[in-house]
Each structure stands twice: as C-alpha cells, then as structure tokens.
C-alpha cells in the first residue's frame, strides 16, 4: 500500500557543485543532506522508491542549517 501521509523532514543542499545535476535528457538529480534526527522520515521515503512524488520546498526559518 502506498503511503498517504505526507513525509516532512529537515534537510539542506550539500555545499558541493554536484548537489544539483542536470542530465542531457533535460531531467535533474537533487542530493540532500539529512541529519540523523530525521532518519524515520528518510526510511519512509526510501520505501517509496520508484513512485512519482510531488516535492515542495520551504525554507525553515526557525533553525539554521546543520
């Protein structure tokens, strides 16, 4: 059964040039750094491999990047 509860986690783009890569076919890959405190959400996300995801990004103003 596909998860219907939104998965929310804190993450940041790593400070490397390859954090966002654009492929020749017009697609892209985005890498995120996720702290250990968010591992439950990461495991839930990993279970959705192969599924189409809707991604929304919001800046978290109450905490600085880790």
PAKE-238161 format. One record per residue (C-alpha): residue number from 1; residue in one letter; x, y, z. Coordinates in Angstrom, 1 decimal. Example, Ala and Ser with C-alpha at 12.3 -4.5 7.8 and 13.67 -1.06 7.14 Angstrom:
<nodes>
NODE:num:residuo:east:north:up
NODE:1:A:12.3:-4.5:7.8
NODE:2:S:13.7:-1.1:7.1
</nodes>
This chain:
<nodes>
NODE:num:residuo:east:north:up
NODE:1:X:0.0:0.0:0.0
NODE:2:X:1.3:3.4:-0.9
NODE:3:X:1.9:5.9:2.0
NODE:4:X:-0.7:8.7:2.0
NODE:5:X:0.6:10.6:5.0
NODE:6:X:3.0:13.5:3.9
NODE:7:X:6.6:12.9:4.8
NODE:8:X:8.2:16.0:6.3
NODE:9:X:11.9:16.3:7.1
NODE:10:X:14.6:18.8:7.6
NODE:11:X:17.4:18.8:5.0
NODE:12:X:19.9:21.0:3.3
NODE:13:X:21.6:21.1:-0.1
NODE:14:X:25.2:20.0:0.5
NODE:15:X:27.9:22.6:-0.3
NODE:16:X:29.2:20.8:-3.3
NODE:17:X:28.9:21.5:-7.0
NODE:18:X:27.1:18.2:-7.7
NODE:19:X:24.2:18.9:-5.3
NODE:20:X:22.0:19.6:-8.3
NODE:21:X:23.0:17.9:-11.6
NODE:22:X:21.2:18.5:-14.9
NODE:23:X:21.2:15.5:-17.3
NODE:24:X:21.4:15.6:-21.0
NODE:25:X:17.8:14.5:-21.4
NODE:26:X:16.5:17.5:-19.5
NODE:27:X:16.0:15.8:-16.2
NODE:28:X:17.8:16.6:-13.0
NODE:29:X:19.0:14.9:-9.8
NODE:30:X:19.0:16.7:-6.4
NODE:31:X:21.0:15.5:-3.4
NODE:32:X:20.1:16.4:0.2
NODE:33:X:22.0:16.2:3.5
NODE:34:X:19.7:15.0:6.2
NODE:35:X:20.5:14.9:9.9
NODE:36:X:20.3:11.7:11.9
NODE:37:X:17.3:13.1:13.7
NODE:38:X:15.3:12.7:10.5
NODE:39:X:16.1:9.0:9.8
NODE:40:X:12.5:7.8:10.5
NODE:41:X:11.3:10.1:7.7
NODE:42:X:14.2:9.0:5.4
NODE:43:X:13.2:5.4:5.9
NODE:44:X:9.6:6.1:5.0
NODE:45:X:10.8:8.0:1.9
NODE:46:X:13.1:5.1:0.9
NODE:47:X:10.1:2.8:0.9
NODE:48:X:8.6:5.0:-1.9
NODE:49:X:11.4:4.3:-4.4
NODE:50:X:10.0:4.2:-8.0
NODE:51:X:6.9:6.2:-7.1
NODE:52:X:6.1:9.6:-8.6
NODE:53:X:6.5:12.2:-5.8
NODE:54:X:5.2:15.8:-5.5
NODE:55:X:8.0:17.8:-3.9
NODE:56:X:7.5:21.1:-2.1
NODE:57:X:10.5:23.0:-0.7
NODE:58:X:10.1:25.6:2.1
NODE:59:X:12.9:27.4:3.9
NODE:60:X:12.9:26.6:7.6
NODE:61:X:13.4:29.9:9.4
NODE:62:X:13.4:28.6:12.9
NODE:63:X:16.5:26.5:12.6
NODE:64:X:19.8:27.1:10.8
NODE:65:X:21.3:24.5:8.5
NODE:66:X:23.1:21.7:10.3
</nodes>
